[in-house]
Amino acid sequence: MRQIVFASPHCLIDPSSGAAAATWQMLELLSGCGFSCQAFAAVRMDFGEEVCVEQVLAELRLPYEARSVRVGGHPARLLFTRKGHVPVTLFRNRFSRCGPTAEEIPAYAAAWEQFLRRNRPDVVVTYGGDRLAMLTLELAKGRDIPVVFALKNFAYTTPATFLRVDYVFVPSEYARRHYRERLGLACHVLPNVIDPGRVCALWRRPRYLTFVNPQPAKGLFVFARIAAELARCRPDIPILVVEGRARGRALESTGVDLSGAKNLFGMANTADPRQFYGASKVLVMPSLWNESFGLVAAEAMLNGIPVVVSNRGALPEVVGQGGVVLDIPACYTPETREVPSAEEVRPWVETIVRLWDDGEFYARQSAAARAWSARWRPEVLRPVYESFFGKVHLQPGPAFVAGMPGGSASGG
């Protein structure tokens, strides 16, 4: 039985992180394939504010054991829990927003080395590009353990991050092309696994137009104009805004006056997406971010929810024939803090209204969403992941394409 360990300063149990959710689902899938999977992580999370990891575990109803120990002569606090079939060891650093501080790094490194000695994994999977993430993978490579890098976004800009990595995988063909062209990386495509039992609502009362994770990069300012137009012309369409990394009343920061919008509702961040998918009739994702996959759109489609998304990044590839892809002018970027005009969001409003009013169109889009999203089901992707991880071994060089900017060695 091959031993696979995910290790990173980024917390695997982070309900605000799509990368964490996708990685945990991968480990669950591999556990079902006969691999032995564990995780070692610090408690850096993607929330926009400091959070208490013990409170997060309590909200997720995950029991844990806390131990104060000394590792390599350094004091450390470790939390031991299990999510699904995956045992998780958490290095309890002080701050959730930045991960272990300089004073905590020696204890983190010693705890990770102790974990490696005791568990002797055959493969280490990681992500993260900061100094501590590099230390994590270097300590594994120092024991001749193959390192697989799960590349979940487009935040990586230097080939140096991958010099000691044996394999890199990305969730979409778009991401594979991006990193081949920009960094000369030879990436494998392993689409995100989506478990219907985790995301598909047991009951459906579809009544909301839903927008998840109100951040500027996710199209907050675009959505504010869409909401304002719907409040003006179609106040009968109820709108649900689900908090993600950004907590609080994010729409207020856009400057759009929605105080009179009686059709606007909110939901706090939740680790159980079935709560809002069960109530969603249409999901809108006007992302300005260069999406490497688009997990929320994919999960909604698996519920049979028609999705309306932007044409940024991999979203057109992921949505395929199962949703509606619309343009957002290129002048609107993740850094933009301007609200589009009513004319610029007119196609979005018209598509939403058609889905609301045209029953036949809605039924076709719902059926197309279900059919297209079947490709991410565990039973479909199980042989893909099983084949990849069954063949992972130490490579003679890093995961670069010969002749490309990143380097001259090919890492498979």
Rosetta blueprint (number, residue, H / E / L):
1 M L
2 R L
3 Q E
4 I E
5 V E
6 F E
7 A E
8 S E
9 P E
10 H E
11 C L
12 L L
13 I L
14 D L
15 P L
16 S L
17 S L
18 G H
19 A H
20 A H
21 A H
22 A H
23 T H
24 W H
25 Q H
26 M H
27 L H
28 E H
29 L H
30 L H
31 S H
32 G H
33 C L
34 G L
35 F L
36 S E
37 C E
38 Q E
39 A E
40 F E
41 A E
42 A E
43 V E
44 R E
45 M L
46 D L
47 F L
48 G L
49 E L
50 E L
51 V L
52 C L
53 V H
54 E H
55 Q H
56 V H
57 L H
58 A H
59 E H
60 L L
61 R L
62 L L
63 P L
64 Y E
65 E E
66 A E
67 R E
68 S E
69 V E
70 R E
71 V E
72 G L
73 G L
74 H E
75 P E
76 A E
77 R E
78 L E
79 L E
80 F E
81 T E
82 R E
83 K E
84 G L
85 H L
86 V E
87 P E
88 V E
89 T E
90 L E
91 F E
92 R L
93 N L
94 R L
95 F L
96 S L
97 R L
98 C L
99 G L
100 P L
101 T L
102 A L
103 E L
104 E L
105 I H
106 P H
107 A H
108 Y H
109 A H
110 A H
111 A H
112 W H
113 E H
114 Q H
115 F H
116 L H
117 R H
118 R H
119 N H
120 R L
121 P L
122 D L
123 V E
124 V E
125 V E
126 T E
127 Y L
128 G L
129 G L
130 D L
131 R H
132 L H
133 A H
134 M H
135 L H
136 T H
137 L H
138 E H
139 L H
140 A H
141 K H
142 G L
143 R L
144 D L
145 I L
146 P L
147 V E
148 V E
149 F E
150 A E
151 L L
152 K L
153 N L
154 F L
155 A L
156 Y L
157 T L
158 T L
159 P H
160 A H
161 T H
162 F H
163 L L
164 R L
165 V L
166 D L
167 Y E
168 V E
169 F E
170 V E
171 P L
172 S L
173 E H
174 Y H
175 A H
176 R H
177 R H
178 H H
179 Y H
180 R H
181 E H
182 R H
183 L H
184 G L
185 L E
186 A L
187 C E
188 H E
189 V E
190 L L
191 P L
192 N L
193 V L
194 I L
195 D L
196 P H
197 G H
198 R H
199 V H
200 C L
201 A L
202 L L
203 W L
204 R L
205 R L
206 P L
207 R L
208 Y E
209 L E
210 T E
211 F E
212 V E
213 N L
214 P L
215 Q L
216 P H
217 A H
218 K H
219 G L
220 L H
221 F H
222 V H
223 F H
224 A H
225 R H
226 I H
227 A H
228 A H
229 E H
230 L H
231 A H
232 R H
233 C H
234 R L
235 P L
236 D L
237 I L
238 P L
239 I E
240 L E
241 V E
242 V E
243 E L
244 G L
245 R L
246 A L
247 R L
248 G L
249 R L
250 A H
251 L H
252 E H
253 S H
254 T H
255 G L
256 V L
257 D L
258 L L
259 S L
260 G L
261 A L
262 K L
263 N L
264 L E
265 F E
266 G E
267 M E
268 A L
269 N L
270 T L
271 A L
272 D L
273 P L
274 R H
275 Q H
276 F H
277 Y H
278 G L
279 A L
280 S E
281 K E
282 V E
283 L E
284 V E
285 M E
286 P L
287 S L
288 L L
289 W L
290 N L
291 E L
292 S L
293 F L
294 G L
295 L H
296 V H
297 A H
298 A H
299 E H
300 A H
301 M H
302 L H
303 N L
304 G L
305 I L
306 P L
307 V E
308 V E
309 V E
310 S E
311 N L
312 R L
313 G L
314 A L
315 L H
316 P H
317 E H
318 V H
319 V H
320 G H
321 Q H
322 G H
323 G L
324 V E
325 V E
326 L E
327 D L
328 I L
329 P L
330 A L
331 C L
332 Y L
333 T L
334 P L
335 E L
336 T L
337 R L
338 E L
339 V L
340 P L
341 S L
342 A L
343 E L
344 E L
345 V L
346 R H
347 P H
348 W H
349 V H
350 E H
351 T H
352 I H
353 V H
354 R H
355 L H
356 W H
357 D H
358 D L
359 G H
360 E H
361 F H
362 Y H
363 A H
364 R H
365 Q H
366 S H
367 A H
368 A H
369 A H
370 R H
371 A H
372 W H
373 S H
374 A H
375 R H
376 W H
377 R L
378 P H
379 E H
380 V H
381 L H
382 R H
383 P H
384 V H
385 Y H
386 E H
387 S H
388 F H
389 F H
390 G H
391 K H
392 V L
393 H L
394 L L
395 Q L
396 P L
397 G L
398 P L
399 A L
400 F E
401 V L
402 A L
403 G L
404 M E
405 P L
406 G L
407 G E
408 S L
409 A L
410 S E
411 G L
412 G L
